[in-house]
Amino acid sequence: MPHVSSVPEPFDVSALLRSLGSAPSERPPVSRRDFVRIVSAAAAAVGLTGAAAGKVVEAAVKGVKPSVIWLHFQECTGCTESLLRTSHPGIGSLILDLISLDYHETLFAAAGQQAEAALHEAMEKHAGKYVCIIEGAIPVKDNGVYCKIGGKTALDIVNTVAAKAGAIIAIGSCASWGGVPSADPNPTGATGAPDVLKGKTVVTIPGCPANPYNLLGTVLQFVTLGTLPALDEKGRPKWAYGRTIHEHCPRRAHFDAGRFAEAYGDAGHREGYCLYKLGCKGPATHANCSTNHFNEVPDAWPIGLGHPCFGCTEQKLGFRVPLHDTVDIERPTPPDTYPGIHEPTGTIGAVAAGLVGVAAGAVATYGYMNSKAIDSDAAPASPKQERS
Ligand code: SF4
């Protein structure tokens, strides 16, 4: 890499988006009231409680924008694509308004020396505070020679950038544990960030692609509260990955009644029957796809579109077990009781109430299901991993 003689101006993501016709400046002006409403709805949608949502709003109104360094390795960029295509309440735009995206190889107009300089400037300026987001698997075979950027291996880059990060997030199944690149026979020795960064806390947001709301919720919590969510043994936020798809699948009643699609396009398939016999991995897959559909389009998730769950959020299922193989049923019978329709929704603190104002109702209702999931989390794994 040639010597970098001068540090260029930080890359302006908004300028790039303006050229693409979707820059914040080209959107209709957002009033403070609408901004508060949007941020509140976003916070609630990702599972933050009323009080936490209020803190998000406070931080957003103050213009607190944490530095985010986004690394790409062996992947298809599907997680970035999915994030950018969320449309309501405009999360793609909102995340650009809420964070300072200081390095992102897909969105960068800069290249070569300028990109390298921006990366190092952000690392120095925000050492110990920036959020390092890793997308893609990291090849470790033959000293990682199979993935190089700017003359450095992915292995070197991830170790260097993660060393000074305030929080590390692996987005997608590839970054979490290898995903597609690690499928048998895994010729490059592809693996996930937690495997490379042993001893560090790495939040995993698996999925192919990952649900962007799960990333957003984790980032918002770190930004506003300085903590990470309670994680399971695989590093996944419990609020998003605490239950199996099967536990809250809209086709569950058909499973319980013994009504199954036997083949694609048969009468049962057309009637929306359970997809277990077609290889659905929902009974062994922990994720919230069934309650947080993609891109805010109703039923935009595999089972909603008539395809069996592939198990992409599970290390030992997606890209490991053949698509049409069936899995063991962890919980063969439905729960004894279902949540009541009119359960209490908790309280919203005074500060939050004052800021959220008209949005409080939306927080209490829109975020109800996810808030319940957070409230039921077990004790945090460490002092830094908790929800307020
Ligand atoms: Fe839904 Fe799959 Fe469970 Fe059937 S097996 S109820 S389709 S998660």
Boltz pocket constraint, residues with backbone or C-beta under 6 A from the ligand:
constraints:
  - pocket:
      binder: B
      contacts: [[A, 245], [A, 246], [A, 247], [A, 249], [A, 250], [A, 251], [A, 252], [A, 253], [A, 255], [A, 273], [A, 274], [A, 275], [A, 276], [A, 280], [A, 281], [A, 282], [A, 283], [A, 303], [A, 309]]
      max_distance: 6.0
